[in-house]
Amino acid sequence: MEKQSNIILPYVSVSQDNIGDNEEIFEIWRASVSPYFECYPVSNFVENLQQSFTQINSGKFLFSEITMAAQQYTRSHKTHKDFSEADHILLETFESGYNCTRNGDSHFIENGGISAINLSQPVEAVCSENAKASIFVLPRQWLLENIPRLAVATGPIFERHSIHERLFKDFISSIKKQLLTAGAQESSVISDSLIAMLDVLCLKSDFDVSESIDDNIKSSIKKYINENIGNLSLTADTICNQFFMSRSTLYRLFKEDGGVTSIIREYRLAACFKALHDPINAKSSVAEIALKCGIPNSNYLSSQFRDRYDLTPRQIRERQREAEWSDKYRIPADKKTDYIISNMVNWARYLT
């Protein structure tokens, strides 16, 4: 984010220019986002890692721009209980890298679209190295008053590459530019514009009825795929039998997603990706993990991983940190660090 020194609204900013050490930057990050998630790195910090994060408090919402290390983050029932006031909706878009996410019953990959993360539900996710994202933190009550449907959303909120998504991405660029110089009165206009834009683009109540029915069926099928990901017999035919539909109907439903076979493959790869980072699977071989995720051929898994993540499963294992990270934050003790963490924690807890 440019021209940070000219920002009028309350903001914090951390980068290698003002901190320098990657491990310290990550520790400040994980302490600052503790009301939302518990975060742990999933590999050693590489030399070319360019970590940074900036957050601006507009008054009505928070806007963040981050580039961070590969990490695993979770929001458990305990996190929600400890920080129940940080019960927000996150709207995220990854400009580079990707994020494999399970939010409640939804399972999706964030790799360029616009997704909602609902903090009232458990979250398990793993993001790639040097993933760059723009994130809106939207208070639930504000959404309930203006766009109730968004207050309970999880996963992608626009069709991928649709005009809705393209317009909202352009709008994000405009908001970023305006937040750099906006004062308190102008930020109110920005907040009103954001809520109006979201309402117009994807959350109006006059969607075509057949489109709504299709969306519900697709959600049910995706949930079924996720719940049966380890079943080797999971195919388009088994889904057709389960949901009493023809192959042509199934094809039509998932045509824009590349077909249901593509969805099954993506879900299995994402499940393997997360399983390889889970310490509980440390003694399991790559082949055993692949089989649990419905992929009986480890060579096939390796080639698919290389195409999808630019890494083989073995390379992911090699990058895994040997030591577990402590729950105690190892952060530099200085006033600047205290200012950053206390501001981000308080903004998360008291945003209304």
C-alpha positions as CSV (number, residue, x, y, z in Angstrom):
1,M,0.0,0.0,0.0
2,E,1.5,3.3,-1.1
3,K,1.9,6.7,0.7
4,Q,1.4,5.3,4.1
5,S,3.0,8.3,5.8
6,N,0.1,10.5,4.4
7,I,-2.8,8.4,5.9
8,I,-5.1,10.4,8.1
9,L,-7.3,7.6,9.4
10,P,-5.9,5.4,12.2
11,Y,-3.6,2.8,10.8
12,V,-0.7,0.4,11.5
13,S,1.9,-0.8,9.1
14,V,4.7,-3.5,9.5
15,S,7.3,-4.4,6.9
16,Q,10.9,-5.4,6.6
17,D,11.7,-1.7,6.2
18,N,10.7,-0.9,9.8
19,I,11.1,-4.3,11.5
20,G,13.5,-6.3,9.3
21,D,13.4,-9.7,10.8
22,N,10.9,-12.1,9.2
23,E,10.3,-14.1,12.4
24,E,9.6,-10.9,14.4
25,I,7.2,-9.7,11.7
26,F,5.3,-13.0,11.9
27,E,5.1,-12.9,15.7
28,I,3.7,-9.4,15.6
29,W,1.2,-10.5,13.0
30,R,0.0,-13.6,14.9
31,A,-0.4,-11.5,18.1
32,S,-2.2,-8.8,16.3
33,V,-4.8,-11.2,14.7
34,S,-5.3,-13.3,17.8
35,P,-9.0,-12.1,18.2
36,Y,-9.6,-13.7,14.8
37,F,-7.3,-16.8,14.6
38,E,-4.5,-18.8,16.0
39,C,-1.7,-18.7,13.5
40,Y,1.4,-20.9,13.0
41,P,4.0,-20.9,10.2
42,V,4.1,-24.2,8.2
43,S,7.7,-23.8,6.9
44,N,11.0,-22.2,7.7
45,F,11.2,-18.5,6.7
46,V,12.8,-18.4,3.2
47,E,15.3,-15.7,2.2
48,N,13.1,-14.1,-0.5
49,L,10.1,-13.8,1.8
50,Q,8.6,-10.3,1.7
51,Q,6.3,-10.1,4.7
52,S,4.2,-7.0,5.3
53,F,0.8,-5.9,6.6
54,T,-1.1,-2.7,6.8
55,Q,-4.5,-2.1,8.4
56,I,-6.6,1.0,8.2
57,N,-9.5,1.7,10.5
58,S,-12.3,3.5,8.6
59,G,-14.6,3.7,11.6
60,K,-17.2,1.3,10.1
61,F,-14.9,-1.3,8.8
62,L,-11.2,-2.3,8.7
63,F,-9.2,-2.7,5.6
64,S,-6.0,-4.8,5.4
65,E,-3.4,-5.5,2.8
66,I,-1.1,-8.4,3.7
67,T,1.8,-10.4,2.2
68,M,2.7,-13.2,4.6
69,A,4.6,-16.5,5.2
70,A,2.9,-19.8,4.5
71,Q,0.8,-20.4,7.6
72,Q,-1.9,-22.5,9.1
73,Y,-4.6,-20.6,11.0
74,T,-7.7,-21.8,12.9
75,R,-10.6,-20.3,14.7
76,S,-11.9,-22.9,17.2
77,H,-14.8,-22.8,19.7
78,K,-12.3,-21.6,22.3
79,T,-11.1,-18.7,20.2
80,H,-14.7,-17.7,19.6
81,K,-15.5,-17.9,23.3
82,D,-12.4,-15.8,24.2
83,F,-13.1,-13.2,21.5
84,S,-16.8,-13.5,20.9
85,E,-17.0,-9.7,20.3
86,A,-14.8,-10.2,17.2
87,D,-17.6,-12.0,15.5
88,H,-17.1,-10.4,12.1
89,I,-17.3,-11.3,8.4
90,L,-14.1,-11.1,6.5
91,L,-14.2,-10.4,2.7
92,E,-11.0,-11.6,1.1
93,T,-9.4,-11.7,-2.3
94,F,-5.9,-13.2,-2.9
95,E,-4.1,-11.3,-5.6
96,S,-1.3,-13.9,-5.6
97,G,-0.9,-17.3,-3.9
98,Y,-3.9,-19.2,-2.6
99,N,-5.7,-20.2,0.6
100,C,-7.3,-23.6,1.3
101,T,-10.2,-23.0,3.6
102,R,-12.8,-24.8,5.6
103,N,-15.3,-22.5,7.2
104,G,-18.1,-24.3,9.0
105,D,-19.5,-26.8,6.4
106,S,-18.0,-24.9,3.5
107,H,-14.7,-26.0,1.9
108,F,-13.2,-23.8,-0.8
109,I,-9.9,-22.6,-2.3
110,E,-9.3,-18.9,-2.4
111,N,-7.1,-18.1,-5.5
112,G,-8.3,-14.8,-6.9
113,G,-12.1,-14.7,-6.3
114,I,-14.0,-12.8,-3.5
115,S,-14.7,-15.0,-0.5
116,A,-16.5,-14.5,2.8
117,I,-15.1,-16.0,6.0
118,N,-17.7,-16.2,8.7
119,L,-16.1,-15.9,12.2
120,S,-19.2,-17.2,13.9
121,Q,-18.2,-20.6,12.6
122,P,-14.9,-22.7,13.0
123,V,-12.2,-22.0,10.5
124,E,-9.3,-24.2,9.4
125,A,-7.0,-22.9,6.6
126,V,-3.6,-23.0,5.1
127,C,-2.2,-20.3,2.8
128,S,0.8,-20.5,0.5
129,E,4.2,-18.7,0.7
130,N,4.1,-15.0,-0.1
131,A,0.4,-15.0,-0.5
132,K,-0.9,-11.5,-1.0
133,A,-4.4,-10.6,0.0
134,S,-6.8,-7.6,0.5
135,I,-9.2,-8.1,3.4
136,F,-12.3,-6.2,4.6
137,V,-13.3,-6.8,8.2
138,L,-17.1,-6.1,8.4
139,P,-18.9,-6.0,11.7
140,R,-21.8,-8.5,11.8
141,Q,-24.3,-6.0,13.3
142,W,-23.6,-3.5,10.5
143,L,-24.3,-6.2,7.9
144,L,-27.4,-7.5,9.7
145,E,-28.8,-3.9,9.5
146,N,-27.9,-3.5,5.9
147,I,-27.3,-6.8,4.1
148,P,-28.6,-9.7,6.3
149,R,-27.6,-12.4,3.8
150,L,-24.0,-11.3,3.9
151,A,-24.0,-11.7,7.7
152,V,-24.3,-15.5,7.3
153,A,-22.3,-16.0,4.2
154,T,-19.4,-18.4,3.8
155,G,-17.2,-19.1,0.7
156,P,-17.2,-17.4,-2.7
157,I,-19.9,-14.6,-3.0
158,F,-19.5,-14.1,-6.7
159,E,-19.3,-16.4,-9.7
160,R,-15.6,-16.7,-10.6
161,H,-14.6,-14.2,-13.4
162,S,-18.2,-12.7,-13.5
163,I,-18.9,-9.1,-14.1
164,H,-19.9,-8.9,-10.4
165,E,-16.4,-10.0,-9.3
166,R,-14.6,-7.8,-11.8
167,L,-16.5,-4.7,-10.7
168,F,-15.9,-5.4,-7.0
169,K,-12.2,-5.9,-7.6
170,D,-12.1,-2.5,-9.4
171,F,-14.0,-1.1,-6.4
172,I,-11.4,-2.5,-4.0
173,S,-8.7,-0.7,-5.9
174,S,-10.6,2.6,-5.7
175,I,-11.3,2.2,-2.0
176,K,-7.6,1.5,-1.3
177,K,-6.7,4.7,-3.1
178,Q,-9.3,6.8,-1.3
179,L,-8.4,5.4,2.2
180,L,-4.9,6.7,1.8
181,T,-6.0,10.3,2.0
182,A,-9.6,10.2,3.5
183,G,-10.5,12.0,6.7
184,A,-13.3,10.9,9.1
185,Q,-16.1,12.6,7.1
186,E,-14.9,11.1,3.8
187,S,-14.5,7.7,5.4
188,S,-18.2,7.7,6.2
189,V,-19.0,8.1,2.5
190,I,-16.6,5.3,1.7
191,S,-18.4,3.0,4.1
192,D,-21.8,3.8,2.7
193,S,-20.4,3.2,-0.8
194,L,-19.0,-0.2,0.2
195,I,-22.2,-1.4,1.6
196,A,-24.2,-0.1,-1.4
197,M,-21.9,-1.7,-3.9
198,L,-22.1,-5.1,-2.1
199,D,-25.9,-4.8,-2.0
200,V,-26.2,-4.0,-5.7
201,L,-23.7,-6.6,-7.0
202,C,-24.6,-9.9,-5.3
203,L,-27.0,-9.7,-2.5
204,K,-30.3,-8.4,-4.0
205,S,-33.3,-10.5,-3.3
206,D,-34.7,-10.6,-6.8
207,F,-32.4,-13.4,-8.2
208,D,-33.9,-15.7,-10.7
209,V,-35.7,-18.6,-8.8
210,S,-34.1,-21.4,-10.9
211,E,-30.7,-19.8,-10.3
212,S,-31.3,-19.9,-6.5
213,I,-32.4,-23.6,-6.7
214,D,-29.3,-24.4,-8.7
215,D,-27.1,-22.7,-6.1
216,N,-28.7,-24.7,-3.3
217,I,-28.2,-28.0,-5.2
218,K,-24.6,-27.1,-6.0
219,S,-23.9,-26.4,-2.3
220,S,-25.4,-29.7,-1.3
221,I,-23.3,-31.6,-3.9
222,K,-20.1,-29.8,-2.8
223,K,-20.9,-30.7,0.9
224,Y,-21.5,-34.3,-0.2
225,I,-18.1,-34.4,-2.0
226,N,-16.3,-32.9,1.0
227,E,-17.9,-35.4,3.4
228,N,-16.9,-38.4,1.1
229,I,-13.6,-37.1,-0.1
230,G,-11.8,-40.3,1.0
231,N,-14.2,-42.6,-0.9
232,L,-12.4,-44.0,-3.9
233,S,-15.7,-44.7,-5.7
234,L,-16.7,-41.0,-5.6
235,T,-17.4,-40.1,-9.2
236,A,-19.9,-38.2,-11.3
237,D,-22.1,-41.3,-11.5
238,T,-22.3,-41.8,-7.7
239,I,-23.3,-38.2,-7.3
240,C,-26.0,-38.6,-10.0
241,N,-27.3,-41.6,-8.1
242,Q,-27.2,-39.8,-4.8
243,F,-29.1,-36.8,-6.0
244,F,-31.3,-38.5,-8.6
245,M,-30.2,-36.4,-11.5
246,S,-28.9,-37.1,-15.0
247,R,-25.2,-36.6,-16.1
248,S,-26.3,-33.8,-18.4
249,T,-27.9,-31.9,-15.5
250,L,-24.8,-32.4,-13.3
251,Y,-22.7,-31.2,-16.2
252,R,-24.8,-28.1,-16.6
253,L,-24.6,-27.3,-12.9
254,F,-20.8,-27.3,-12.8
255,K,-20.0,-26.3,-16.3
256,E,-18.6,-22.9,-15.2
257,D,-16.5,-24.6,-12.5
258,G,-14.8,-26.9,-15.1
259,G,-17.0,-29.9,-14.3
260,V,-17.7,-31.9,-11.2
261,T,-14.7,-34.1,-11.8
262,S,-12.5,-30.9,-11.5
263,I,-14.3,-30.1,-8.2
264,I,-13.6,-33.5,-6.8
265,R,-9.9,-33.2,-7.8
266,E,-9.6,-29.8,-6.3
267,Y,-11.2,-30.9,-3.0
268,R,-8.9,-33.9,-2.8
269,L,-5.8,-31.9,-3.5
270,A,-6.8,-29.3,-0.9
271,A,-7.4,-32.1,1.7
272,C,-4.0,-33.6,1.0
273,F,-2.4,-30.1,1.2
274,K,-3.8,-29.5,4.6
275,A,-3.2,-33.0,5.9
276,L,0.5,-32.7,5.0
277,H,0.7,-29.7,7.3
278,D,-1.1,-31.3,10.2
279,P,1.3,-32.6,12.9
280,I,-1.1,-35.5,13.6
281,N,-0.1,-37.0,10.2
282,A,3.7,-36.6,10.9
283,K,4.2,-40.4,11.0
284,S,2.0,-41.1,8.0
285,S,3.6,-41.6,4.5
286,V,2.5,-39.4,1.6
287,A,0.9,-42.5,0.0
288,E,-1.2,-43.1,3.2
289,I,-2.3,-39.5,3.3
290,A,-3.2,-39.5,-0.4
291,L,-5.2,-42.7,0.0
292,K,-7.2,-41.2,2.9
293,C,-8.0,-38.3,0.6
294,G,-9.2,-40.5,-2.1
295,I,-6.1,-40.6,-4.3
296,P,-4.7,-44.1,-4.6
297,N,-1.8,-43.2,-6.9
298,S,1.0,-41.2,-5.1
299,N,2.7,-40.5,-8.5
300,Y,-0.5,-38.9,-9.8
301,L,-0.7,-36.9,-6.6
302,S,2.9,-35.6,-7.0
303,S,2.3,-34.5,-10.6
304,Q,-1.0,-32.8,-9.7
305,F,0.6,-31.0,-6.7
306,R,3.4,-29.8,-8.9
307,D,0.9,-28.4,-11.4
308,R,-1.3,-26.9,-8.7
309,Y,1.1,-25.7,-6.0
310,D,4.5,-25.7,-7.8
311,L,5.7,-28.1,-5.1
312,T,5.6,-31.9,-4.7
313,P,4.1,-33.4,-1.5
314,R,7.6,-34.5,-0.4
315,Q,8.9,-30.9,-0.8
316,I,6.0,-29.7,1.4
317,R,7.1,-32.2,4.0
318,E,10.7,-31.0,3.8
319,R,9.6,-27.4,4.3
320,Q,7.6,-28.3,7.4
321,R,9.1,-26.8,10.6
322,E,10.7,-29.5,12.8
323,A,9.8,-27.8,16.1
324,E,6.3,-26.9,17.2
325,W,5.8,-23.2,17.8
326,S,5.0,-22.1,21.3
327,D,1.7,-20.5,22.2
328,K,3.7,-17.7,23.8
329,Y,4.4,-14.9,21.3
330,R,8.1,-14.2,20.8
331,I,7.9,-10.5,19.9
332,P,10.3,-7.6,20.3
333,A,9.5,-5.5,23.5
334,D,9.3,-1.9,22.4
335,K,6.6,0.8,22.2
336,K,6.1,0.6,18.5
337,T,5.3,-3.1,18.7
338,D,3.0,-2.6,21.6
339,Y,1.2,0.1,19.7
340,I,0.7,-2.1,16.6
341,I,-0.6,-5.1,18.5
342,S,-2.8,-3.2,21.0
343,N,-4.4,-1.2,18.2
344,M,-5.2,-4.2,16.0
345,V,-6.5,-6.2,18.9
346,N,-8.7,-3.4,20.1
347,W,-10.0,-2.6,16.6
348,A,-11.0,-6.3,16.2
349,R,-12.8,-6.4,19.6
350,Y,-14.6,-3.1,19.5
351,L,-15.5,-2.7,15.8
352,T,-19.3,-2.2,15.6
